[in-house]
Amino acid sequence: MLLGDDDVTPTAATHDKMEAEANFAAGSLSFLNEKFAQECRDLPATIASAQDLKKRYGNTFTTTLWRMFEHAGEDCPIIGLVGKHPRDFDNGQPNFRHVVPSVAFDQGFNIPSVEALADVVRSYCWGKRGPLGHGEVIIVAKDGKRHAFQFETFYNGYDALTLGVHAKEVPTVIAAASVSVFE
C-alpha cells in the first residue's frame, strides 16, 4: 500500500490505523491468537495470572499484561496503566505512558484523569521492585453509579504495570435522621 510513500505522504490517521493493524497482527502471532484470548478469559485478571501467561507464551510482562487488558476486559471492566515507578516523580507530571481501558471499561466508564490515577496508585505503592502494593479505587460510571475496582501494581525494573479490575457496584448510602416512635 505504501510502496513509494515516505513518512510524510500518509496522513496521521492512516499511519495510526496501519500501526494498529501491524500491532494486532504481531500480537496475534506472538500470543497464538484465540488460545491466549481464551486463557485470559478463563483466568482471574490479576498480576499473578499475567506472570503465568508471560512464562507460558514467552513474551514480555508488559505485552502479556496489555493483551490481558484487551481479552479479559471484553466483558469485565478493566483499566491498565503502564509507566514509570509511581514514586518516580517527573516534574510533578503523571508517570503513565499508557492508560489502557478494556472494551467493557470504555463502554461503562469515562477514563479518570491521569493525575487522579497517579495519586491513587502512589497512595498504596511502597516497594522498589516486584509487587508494589494494591488498593481499592472507586470509579463513577457513566450512569452515575459508583463502582469499586481492585488495583494492583508491579514494577519489573523498567515498567510499573497497574491492573484495575472491576470488583462490585458500591451502593449509595443516604443518611437519614433517626426517628423514635413512642406509643
C-alpha positions as CSV (number, residue, x, y, z in Angstrom):
1,M,0.0,0.0,0.0
2,L,2.8,2.4,0.8
3,L,5.2,1.4,-1.9
4,G,6.9,4.7,-2.8
5,D,5.4,6.6,0.1
6,D,7.6,8.4,2.6
7,D,6.9,9.3,6.2
8,V,5.0,12.4,5.2
9,T,2.7,11.0,2.5
10,P,0.2,9.1,4.6
11,T,-2.0,11.1,6.9
12,A,-1.5,10.8,10.6
13,A,-4.8,8.9,10.8
14,T,-3.7,6.4,8.1
15,H,-0.4,5.9,9.8
16,D,-2.1,5.2,13.2
17,K,-4.5,2.8,11.6
18,M,-1.7,0.9,9.9
19,E,0.3,0.8,13.1
20,A,-2.7,-0.6,15.0
21,E,-3.2,-3.3,12.3
22,A,0.5,-4.2,12.4
23,N,0.4,-4.4,16.2
24,F,-2.7,-6.6,16.1
25,A,-1.1,-8.9,13.6
26,A,2.1,-9.2,15.6
27,G,0.2,-9.8,18.8
28,S,-2.0,-12.5,17.2
29,L,1.1,-14.3,16.0
30,S,3.0,-13.9,19.3
31,F,0.1,-15.0,21.5
32,L,-1.4,-17.7,19.3
33,N,-4.5,-15.6,18.8
34,E,-7.6,-17.3,20.2
35,K,-5.8,-19.7,22.5
36,F,-4.3,-16.9,24.6
37,A,-7.6,-14.9,24.5
38,Q,-9.5,-17.9,25.9
39,E,-6.9,-18.4,28.6
40,C,-7.2,-14.8,29.6
41,R,-11.0,-15.1,29.9
42,D,-10.6,-18.4,31.9
43,L,-8.1,-17.0,34.5
44,P,-8.7,-14.3,37.1
45,A,-7.5,-10.9,35.8
46,T,-4.5,-10.5,38.2
47,I,-0.8,-9.7,38.0
48,A,-0.1,-13.3,39.0
49,S,-2.2,-14.6,36.1
50,A,-0.3,-12.3,33.7
51,Q,3.0,-13.6,35.1
52,D,2.0,-17.2,34.5
53,L,0.9,-16.3,30.9
54,K,4.2,-14.5,30.3
55,K,6.1,-17.7,31.2
56,R,3.8,-19.9,29.1
57,Y,3.9,-17.7,25.9
58,G,7.5,-16.3,26.3
59,N,6.6,-12.7,25.8
60,T,7.4,-9.7,27.9
61,F,5.5,-9.0,31.0
62,T,4.3,-5.6,29.6
63,T,3.0,-7.0,26.3
64,T,1.4,-10.0,28.1
65,L,-0.4,-7.8,30.6
66,W,-1.5,-5.4,27.8
67,R,-3.1,-8.3,25.9
68,M,-4.8,-9.4,29.2
69,F,-6.3,-5.9,29.4
70,E,-7.8,-6.5,26.0
71,H,-9.0,-10.0,26.3
72,A,-10.1,-10.4,29.9
73,G,-11.6,-7.0,29.7
74,E,-14.1,-7.8,26.9
75,D,-16.8,-8.5,29.5
76,C,-15.3,-7.2,32.7
77,P,-14.3,-3.5,33.1
78,I,-10.5,-3.3,33.4
79,I,-8.2,-0.4,33.2
80,G,-4.5,-0.8,32.8
81,L,-1.6,1.7,33.4
82,V,1.9,1.4,32.1
83,G,4.6,3.8,33.0
84,K,7.4,4.8,35.4
85,H,7.7,3.7,39.0
86,P,4.9,5.5,40.9
87,R,7.4,7.1,43.3
88,D,9.5,8.4,40.4
89,F,8.1,12.0,40.1
90,D,8.8,13.7,36.8
91,N,8.4,17.4,37.5
92,G,5.1,16.7,39.1
93,Q,3.8,15.1,35.9
94,P,1.9,11.8,36.0
95,N,4.2,8.8,35.3
96,F,2.0,6.9,32.9
97,R,2.9,6.4,29.2
98,H,-0.3,4.5,28.5
99,V,-3.7,4.3,30.0
100,V,-5.4,1.2,28.5
101,P,-9.2,0.8,29.1
102,S,-10.8,-2.5,28.2
103,V,-13.8,-2.6,25.9
104,A,-16.1,-3.1,28.8
105,F,-14.5,-0.3,30.8
106,D,-14.8,2.0,27.8
107,Q,-18.5,1.2,27.4
108,G,-19.4,1.9,31.0
109,F,-16.9,4.4,32.3
110,N,-15.1,7.6,31.4
111,I,-11.3,7.4,31.9
112,P,-10.4,9.2,35.2
113,S,-7.9,12.0,34.9
114,V,-4.3,10.8,34.7
115,E,-3.4,12.9,37.7
116,A,-6.1,11.3,39.9
117,L,-5.0,7.8,38.8
118,A,-1.4,8.7,39.6
119,D,-2.4,10.0,43.1
120,V,-4.3,6.8,43.8
121,V,-1.6,4.5,42.7
122,R,1.1,6.4,44.6
123,S,-1.1,6.1,47.8
124,Y,-0.7,2.4,48.0
125,C,2.7,1.7,46.4
126,W,5.7,1.4,48.7
127,G,8.1,-1.1,47.3
128,K,11.0,-0.6,45.0
129,R,10.7,-3.7,42.7
130,G,8.3,-6.5,42.3
131,P,4.8,-6.2,43.8
132,L,4.4,-2.5,44.9
133,G,1.0,-2.8,46.5
134,H,-2.7,-2.9,46.0
135,G,-5.8,-0.9,46.8
136,E,-9.5,-0.4,46.2
137,V,-10.4,2.5,44.0
138,I,-13.9,3.9,43.5
139,I,-14.7,5.0,39.9
140,V,-18.0,6.6,38.9
141,A,-19.7,5.0,35.9
142,K,-21.2,7.0,33.0
143,D,-24.6,6.3,34.6
144,G,-23.5,7.9,37.9
145,K,-23.2,4.7,39.9
146,R,-20.1,4.1,42.0
147,H,-18.0,1.0,41.4
148,A,-15.1,-0.5,43.3
149,F,-12.0,-1.6,41.4
150,Q,-9.2,-3.7,42.8
151,F,-5.9,-2.1,41.7
152,E,-2.5,-3.8,42.0
153,T,0.9,-2.6,40.7
154,F,4.0,-4.4,39.9
155,Y,7.4,-2.9,38.9
156,N,9.7,-5.1,36.8
157,G,12.6,-2.6,36.7
158,Y,11.5,-1.0,33.5
159,D,7.7,-0.5,33.7
160,A,5.3,-0.1,36.5
161,L,2.3,-2.1,35.5
162,T,-1.0,-1.4,37.1
163,L,-4.1,-3.5,36.7
164,G,-7.5,-2.2,37.9
165,V,-10.3,-4.8,37.8
166,H,-14.0,-4.2,38.5
167,A,-15.0,-5.8,41.8
168,K,-18.5,-4.6,42.6
169,E,-21.0,-1.8,42.5
170,V,-20.9,0.3,45.6
171,P,-24.4,1.2,46.9
172,T,-25.1,4.8,47.5
173,V,-25.7,5.5,51.2
174,I,-28.2,8.2,52.1
175,A,-28.0,9.5,55.6
176,A,-31.4,9.6,57.3
177,A,-32.4,11.2,60.5
178,S,-33.2,8.8,63.3
179,V,-36.8,8.7,64.4
180,S,-38.1,7.4,67.7
181,V,-41.6,6.2,67.9
182,F,-43.3,6.2,71.3
183,E,-46.7,4.6,71.9
